[in-house]
Amino acid sequence: MNPKRVTNLMREFLRLESASGLILIAMLVLAMLLANSPLSNWYNALLEIPMSVSVGALEIAKPLLLWVNDGLMAVFFLLIGLEVKREIIEGQLSSRSQLILPGLAALGGLVLPALIYVGINRGDANALNGWAIPAATDIAFALGILSLLGQRVPISLKLFLTALAIMDDLAAILIIAIFYSGDLSLTSLLLAAVMLAVLFMLNRLRVIRLGAYVVAGIILWVLVLKSGVHATLAGVALAFAIPFRVESKETPSPLLHLEHMLHPWVAFGIMPIFAFANAGVPLAGISLSTLLSPVPLGIALGLFVGKQVGVFGFSWLGIKTGLAQLPDNSSWWQLYGTAVLCGIGFTMSLFIGSLAFEHRGLDYASTARLGILVGSFLSAVAGYAILRAFRTNRTMQS
């Protein structure tokens, strides 16, 4: 693959994700306004509109909110899978030296927030189901903040944040598969495994027509949905079956072609719709005591404190021990500011929250969203302030 083309794809990726972050902020504000206005009943009724699709005896019936969370988000995870596969083959995740720093940072950003949340909620078995909520990073929002700083932030930090967020997403995929799947249907699982084998057979036979993969992928999504495993994982499985390399240099890569097509739809369509559907938190009756209750407090502190301590702390250890290097043309303060931005959990945190508290009562779900919004807001403001203040290549005292 031409290195120049890979560089151009990365620049376009950053541009799209940055712009998407700004649109997400607008949809967040709109959802909050509607949920706390005389139109709140209309907003809730919209999300509860029943929708069904049936073919013979097979029927899928869900409210609009779940079509967004199970259906549209499967496309979001398909895009994540495509990005992860590309990065593993010839991108930020393709060599040991490129993996170490974002890998250590992602590990710290997963472990510390989860420990903080578990420590605060250890007495409530239902609340503990949300331990993974503060462990996520929203790359669209984080890159949106970085875009506001322009050339104050070196490109190396943007690439570091992108690689970290991709690893973060990969960890989230594994967490969802292992911890947030429901009662399993053996028949549907076996049929899904057969369809997955068909997809990889298409890959081995060097089939490059995307239509064949899309049809098989839709069937796989239905089977995974019916199996009890969360349906969005079908998108990841489909992504890893789509070919990256082709025999003829004149033939475009199916994976890169699909990734290029999906980016604007996900960045400017799916993610804003998801934000609009999930970010509306009613503030009536919300007080300081509500925010200081264990679930929102654990999430807010996990995102704002756990993320920055975990990401920066593990990065500092890696650099000081010689396992990794500080990103080019960046300072310790800039790395710290980027670590603080990793506490913007929003999209993935909201998604994991919807899975964690789906059947555990409205109070858990609404207070979890409150914690996500507070933790993400604090991380965004503090990260922006630090990166704006320390835009030159100064170093922290060690």
C-alpha positions as CSV (number, residue, x, y, z in Angstrom):
1,M,0.0,0.0,0.0
2,N,1.3,3.5,-0.9
3,P,2.5,5.2,2.3
4,K,1.2,8.5,0.9
5,R,-2.3,7.0,0.5
6,V,-2.2,5.7,4.1
7,T,-1.2,9.2,5.4
8,N,-4.0,10.9,3.4
9,L,-6.5,8.4,4.8
10,M,-5.3,9.2,8.3
11,R,-5.6,12.9,7.7
12,E,-9.1,12.5,6.3
13,F,-10.0,10.3,9.3
14,L,-8.9,13.0,11.7
15,R,-10.7,15.7,9.8
16,L,-14.0,13.7,9.8
17,E,-13.8,12.7,13.5
18,S,-13.0,16.2,14.6
19,A,-15.9,17.7,12.7
20,S,-18.1,14.8,14.0
21,G,-17.2,15.7,17.6
22,L,-18.5,19.2,17.2
23,I,-21.8,17.9,15.7
24,L,-22.0,15.5,18.6
25,I,-21.9,18.4,21.0
26,A,-24.8,20.1,19.2
27,M,-26.9,16.9,19.3
28,L,-26.1,16.5,23.0
29,V,-27.3,20.0,23.7
30,L,-30.4,19.4,21.6
31,A,-31.3,16.2,23.5
32,M,-30.8,17.8,26.9
33,L,-33.0,20.8,25.9
34,L,-35.8,18.5,24.6
35,A,-35.6,16.2,27.7
36,N,-35.9,19.2,30.0
37,S,-38.6,21.2,28.1
38,P,-42.3,20.9,27.5
39,L,-41.4,18.7,24.6
40,S,-40.0,16.0,26.8
41,N,-43.0,13.8,26.3
42,W,-42.6,14.1,22.5
43,Y,-38.9,13.2,22.8
44,N,-39.6,10.1,24.9
45,A,-42.5,9.1,22.7
46,L,-40.3,9.4,19.6
47,L,-37.7,7.0,21.1
48,E,-40.4,4.5,22.0
49,I,-42.0,4.3,18.6
50,P,-42.5,0.5,17.9
51,M,-40.9,-0.7,14.7
52,S,-40.9,-4.3,13.3
53,V,-39.5,-6.2,10.4
54,S,-40.9,-9.7,9.6
55,V,-40.0,-12.4,7.0
56,G,-42.3,-15.4,7.4
57,A,-42.1,-16.6,11.0
58,L,-39.0,-14.5,11.7
59,E,-39.8,-11.1,13.3
60,I,-37.7,-8.4,14.8
61,A,-39.8,-6.0,16.9
62,K,-38.1,-3.2,18.9
63,P,-38.7,0.4,19.8
64,L,-36.8,3.1,17.8
65,L,-34.2,3.5,20.6
66,L,-33.2,-0.1,20.4
67,W,-33.1,0.0,16.5
68,V,-30.5,2.8,17.0
69,N,-28.5,1.0,19.7
70,D,-28.6,-2.5,18.1
71,G,-28.9,-1.7,14.4
72,L,-27.2,1.6,13.6
73,M,-24.5,0.9,16.2
74,A,-23.6,-2.3,14.4
75,V,-22.6,-0.2,11.5
76,F,-20.5,2.0,13.9
77,F,-18.8,-1.2,15.2
78,L,-18.3,-2.4,11.6
79,L,-16.3,0.8,11.0
80,I,-14.3,0.3,14.2
81,G,-13.5,-3.2,13.1
82,L,-12.3,-2.0,9.7
83,E,-10.1,0.6,11.3
84,V,-8.6,-1.9,13.7
85,K,-7.9,-4.4,11.0
86,R,-6.2,-1.7,8.8
87,E,-4.1,-0.5,11.8
88,I,-3.0,-4.0,12.6
89,I,-1.9,-4.8,9.1
90,E,0.0,-1.6,8.3
91,G,-0.9,1.2,10.6
92,Q,-0.3,2.4,14.2
93,L,-0.8,-1.2,15.5
94,S,1.4,-2.9,13.0
95,S,4.8,-2.9,14.9
96,R,5.9,-3.4,18.4
97,S,7.5,0.1,18.7
98,Q,4.2,1.7,17.6
99,L,2.1,-0.4,19.9
100,I,3.9,0.1,23.2
101,L,3.0,3.7,24.3
102,P,-0.7,3.7,23.2
103,G,-1.0,0.1,24.5
104,L,0.3,1.0,27.9
105,A,-1.9,4.1,28.0
106,A,-5.0,2.2,27.0
107,L,-4.3,-0.4,29.7
108,G,-4.0,2.2,32.3
109,G,-7.1,4.0,31.0
110,L,-9.0,0.7,31.3
111,V,-7.8,-0.5,34.7
112,L,-7.8,2.7,36.9
113,P,-11.4,4.0,36.0
114,A,-12.8,0.5,36.6
115,L,-11.1,0.2,40.0
116,I,-12.4,3.6,41.1
117,Y,-15.9,2.7,40.0
118,V,-15.8,-0.7,41.7
119,G,-14.3,0.8,44.9
120,I,-17.2,3.3,45.2
121,N,-20.0,0.9,44.2
122,R,-18.7,-2.3,45.9
123,G,-21.7,-2.6,48.2
124,D,-24.3,-2.7,45.4
125,A,-24.4,-5.8,43.1
126,N,-26.6,-4.2,40.5
127,A,-24.5,-1.0,40.3
128,L,-21.3,-3.1,39.9
129,N,-22.6,-4.2,36.5
130,G,-21.6,-0.7,35.2
131,W,-17.9,-1.1,36.0
132,A,-16.9,-0.7,32.4
133,I,-18.8,2.5,31.8
134,P,-15.9,4.9,32.7
135,A,-13.3,2.8,30.9
136,A,-14.2,4.1,27.4
137,T,-12.8,7.0,25.3
138,D,-14.8,8.9,22.7
139,I,-12.4,9.6,19.9
140,A,-14.8,11.9,18.0
141,F,-15.2,14.3,21.0
142,A,-11.5,14.1,21.9
143,L,-10.3,14.9,18.4
144,G,-13.0,17.6,18.2
145,I,-11.4,19.3,21.2
146,L,-7.9,18.9,19.6
147,S,-9.2,20.4,16.4
148,L,-10.1,23.6,18.3
149,L,-6.4,24.0,19.3
150,G,-5.1,23.8,15.7
151,Q,-1.3,23.7,15.4
152,R,-0.8,24.1,19.2
153,V,-1.0,20.3,19.3
154,P,1.6,18.3,17.3
155,I,0.3,15.6,14.9
156,S,2.2,13.0,16.9
157,L,-0.2,13.5,19.8
158,K,-3.2,13.2,17.5
159,L,-1.9,9.9,16.2
160,F,-1.2,8.7,19.7
161,L,-4.7,9.5,20.7
162,T,-6.1,7.8,17.7
163,A,-4.1,4.6,18.3
164,L,-5.1,4.7,22.0
165,A,-8.8,5.1,21.2
166,I,-8.7,2.2,18.7
167,M,-7.2,-0.1,21.3
168,D,-9.8,1.3,23.8
169,D,-12.6,0.4,21.3
170,L,-11.1,-3.1,20.8
171,A,-11.1,-3.6,24.6
172,A,-14.7,-2.4,24.7
173,I,-15.7,-4.9,22.0
174,L,-14.2,-7.7,24.1
175,I,-15.9,-6.4,27.3
176,I,-19.3,-6.3,25.6
177,A,-18.8,-9.8,24.2
178,I,-17.8,-11.3,27.5
179,F,-19.8,-9.4,30.1
180,Y,-22.8,-7.8,28.4
181,S,-24.4,-10.7,26.5
182,G,-27.7,-12.1,27.5
183,D,-29.2,-15.5,27.7
184,L,-27.7,-17.5,24.8
185,S,-29.5,-19.5,22.1
186,L,-27.3,-22.4,21.1
187,T,-29.1,-22.8,17.7
188,S,-28.7,-19.2,16.7
189,L,-25.1,-19.2,17.9
190,L,-24.3,-22.3,15.7
191,L,-26.0,-20.7,12.7
192,A,-24.1,-17.5,13.3
193,A,-20.8,-19.5,13.4
194,V,-21.8,-21.1,10.1
195,M,-22.4,-17.7,8.5
196,L,-19.1,-16.4,10.0
197,A,-17.4,-19.4,8.3
198,V,-19.1,-18.4,5.0
199,L,-17.7,-14.9,5.3
200,F,-14.2,-16.0,5.9
201,M,-14.5,-18.5,3.0
202,L,-15.4,-15.6,0.8
203,N,-12.2,-13.9,2.0
204,R,-10.1,-17.0,1.3
205,L,-11.6,-17.4,-2.2
206,R,-10.6,-13.8,-2.8
207,V,-14.1,-12.5,-3.4
208,I,-13.8,-8.7,-3.6
209,R,-17.4,-7.7,-4.3
210,L,-18.7,-5.9,-1.2
211,G,-22.3,-6.9,-1.9
212,A,-21.6,-10.5,-1.1
213,Y,-20.2,-9.5,2.3
214,V,-23.0,-7.1,3.1
215,V,-25.7,-9.7,2.4
216,A,-23.9,-12.3,4.5
217,G,-23.3,-9.6,7.2
218,I,-27.0,-8.8,7.5
219,I,-27.8,-12.4,8.0
220,L,-25.1,-12.7,10.6
221,W,-26.5,-9.6,12.4
222,V,-29.9,-11.2,12.6
223,L,-28.5,-14.5,13.9
224,V,-26.3,-12.8,16.5
225,L,-29.2,-10.6,17.6
226,K,-31.3,-13.7,18.2
227,S,-28.4,-15.6,19.9
228,G,-28.2,-13.4,23.0
229,V,-24.8,-12.0,22.1
230,H,-25.0,-8.3,21.5
231,A,-25.8,-7.7,17.8
232,T,-23.2,-4.9,17.4
233,L,-20.5,-7.6,17.5
234,A,-21.6,-8.9,14.1
235,G,-20.3,-5.6,12.7
236,V,-16.8,-6.3,14.1
237,A,-16.9,-9.9,12.8
238,L,-17.9,-8.8,9.3
239,A,-15.1,-6.2,9.3
240,F,-12.4,-8.8,9.9
241,A,-13.7,-10.9,7.0
242,I,-13.5,-8.2,4.4
243,P,-10.3,-8.4,2.3
244,F,-7.6,-5.7,2.8
245,R,-5.1,-6.7,0.1
246,V,-6.0,-7.6,-3.5
247,E,-3.9,-9.3,-6.2
248,S,-4.1,-6.4,-8.7
249,K,-2.6,-3.0,-7.9
250,E,-5.3,-1.5,-10.1
251,T,-8.1,-2.9,-8.0
252,P,-9.0,-0.8,-4.9
253,S,-8.8,-2.5,-1.5
254,P,-12.4,-3.6,-0.5
255,L,-11.6,-2.8,3.1
256,L,-10.3,0.7,2.4
257,H,-13.1,1.4,0.0
258,L,-15.8,0.4,2.5
259,E,-14.1,2.3,5.3
260,H,-14.0,5.4,3.1
261,M,-17.7,5.1,2.2
262,L,-18.8,4.5,5.8
263,H,-16.9,7.3,7.5
264,P,-19.2,10.2,6.6
265,W,-22.3,8.2,7.3
266,V,-21.1,7.2,10.7
267,A,-19.5,10.5,11.6
268,F,-22.3,12.7,10.5
269,G,-25.3,10.4,10.7
270,I,-25.1,7.4,13.0
271,M,-23.1,8.9,15.9
272,P,-25.2,12.1,16.1
273,I,-28.4,10.1,16.0
274,F,-27.1,7.9,18.8
275,A,-26.1,10.9,20.8
276,F,-29.6,12.5,20.3
277,A,-31.3,9.2,21.3
278,N,-29.2,8.5,24.4
279,A,-28.0,11.8,25.9
280,G,-31.4,13.3,27.0
281,V,-31.1,13.3,30.8
282,P,-34.1,14.8,32.7
283,L,-32.6,17.2,35.3
284,A,-35.8,17.6,37.3
285,G,-35.1,16.6,40.9
286,I,-31.4,16.4,40.2
287,S,-29.4,17.8,43.2
288,L,-25.8,17.6,44.5
289,S,-26.8,14.6,46.5
290,T,-27.9,12.8,43.3
291,L,-24.5,13.5,41.7
292,L,-22.7,12.3,44.8
293,S,-24.6,9.0,44.8
294,P,-22.4,6.0,44.1
295,V,-23.2,5.3,40.4
296,P,-22.8,8.8,38.9
297,L,-19.9,9.6,41.3
298,G,-18.1,6.4,40.4
299,I,-18.5,7.1,36.6
300,A,-17.6,10.8,36.9
301,L,-14.5,10.2,39.0
302,G,-13.6,7.2,36.8
303,L,-13.7,9.3,33.7
304,F,-12.2,12.5,35.0
305,V,-9.6,11.1,37.6
306,G,-9.1,7.5,36.6
307,K,-8.6,8.1,32.9
308,Q,-6.0,10.8,33.3
309,V,-4.1,9.0,36.0
310,G,-4.2,5.7,34.2
311,V,-3.3,7.0,30.8
312,F,-0.6,9.4,31.9
313,G,0.7,7.2,34.7
314,F,1.2,4.2,32.5
315,S,2.6,6.3,29.7
316,W,5.1,7.9,32.1
317,L,6.2,4.5,33.4
318,G,6.7,3.3,29.8
319,I,8.8,6.3,28.8
320,K,10.9,6.4,32.0
321,T,11.7,2.7,31.8
322,G,12.8,3.1,28.1
323,L,10.0,0.9,26.7
324,A,8.5,3.8,24.8
325,Q,9.3,7.4,23.8
326,L,7.5,10.7,24.2
327,P,5.6,11.5,21.0
328,D,7.6,13.7,18.6
329,N,7.7,17.4,19.2
330,S,5.5,17.1,22.3
331,S,6.0,17.9,26.0
332,W,5.0,16.1,29.2
333,W,2.3,18.7,29.8
334,Q,0.9,18.1,26.3
335,L,0.9,14.4,26.9
336,Y,-0.9,15.0,30.2
337,G,-3.5,17.2,28.6
338,T,-4.2,14.5,26.0
339,A,-4.5,12.0,28.8
340,V,-7.1,14.3,30.5
341,L,-9.1,14.4,27.2
342,C,-9.3,10.6,27.3
343,G,-11.8,11.0,30.1
344,I,-14.4,12.1,27.5
345,G,-16.3,8.8,27.4
346,F,-19.6,9.9,25.9
347,T,-20.6,7.6,22.9
348,M,-19.0,4.4,24.0
349,S,-19.8,5.0,27.7
350,L,-23.4,5.7,27.0
351,F,-23.6,2.6,24.9
352,I,-22.0,0.4,27.6
353,G,-24.3,2.1,30.2
354,S,-27.4,1.2,28.1
355,L,-26.2,-2.5,28.2
356,A,-25.2,-2.5,31.8
357,F,-28.5,-1.1,33.2
358,E,-30.9,-2.3,30.5
359,H,-32.9,-4.4,32.9
360,R,-32.0,-2.8,36.3
361,G,-34.3,0.1,36.6
362,L,-34.6,3.7,35.2
363,D,-32.8,5.2,38.2
364,Y,-29.6,3.4,37.4
365,A,-29.7,4.3,33.7
366,S,-30.5,8.0,34.2
367,T,-28.0,8.6,36.9
368,A,-25.3,6.7,34.9
369,R,-25.9,9.1,32.0
370,L,-25.6,12.0,34.4
371,G,-22.2,10.7,35.6
372,I,-21.0,10.3,32.0
373,L,-22.0,13.8,31.1
374,V,-20.3,15.4,34.1
375,G,-17.1,13.3,33.8
376,S,-16.9,13.9,30.1
377,F,-17.6,17.7,30.5
378,L,-14.9,18.1,33.2
379,S,-12.4,16.1,31.1
380,A,-13.1,18.2,28.0
381,V,-12.7,21.6,29.7
382,A,-9.6,20.6,31.8
383,G,-7.9,18.9,28.8
384,Y,-8.6,21.9,26.5
385,A,-7.3,24.3,29.2
386,I,-4.1,22.4,29.8
387,L,-3.3,21.9,26.1
388,R,-4.0,25.6,25.4
389,A,-1.8,26.8,28.3
390,F,1.1,24.5,27.4
391,R,1.3,24.8,23.7
392,T,5.1,25.1,23.5
393,N,7.5,22.2,23.9
394,R,8.1,22.6,27.7
395,T,8.7,19.7,29.9
396,M,7.4,18.8,33.3
397,Q,9.8,18.4,36.2
398,S,10.4,14.8,36.9
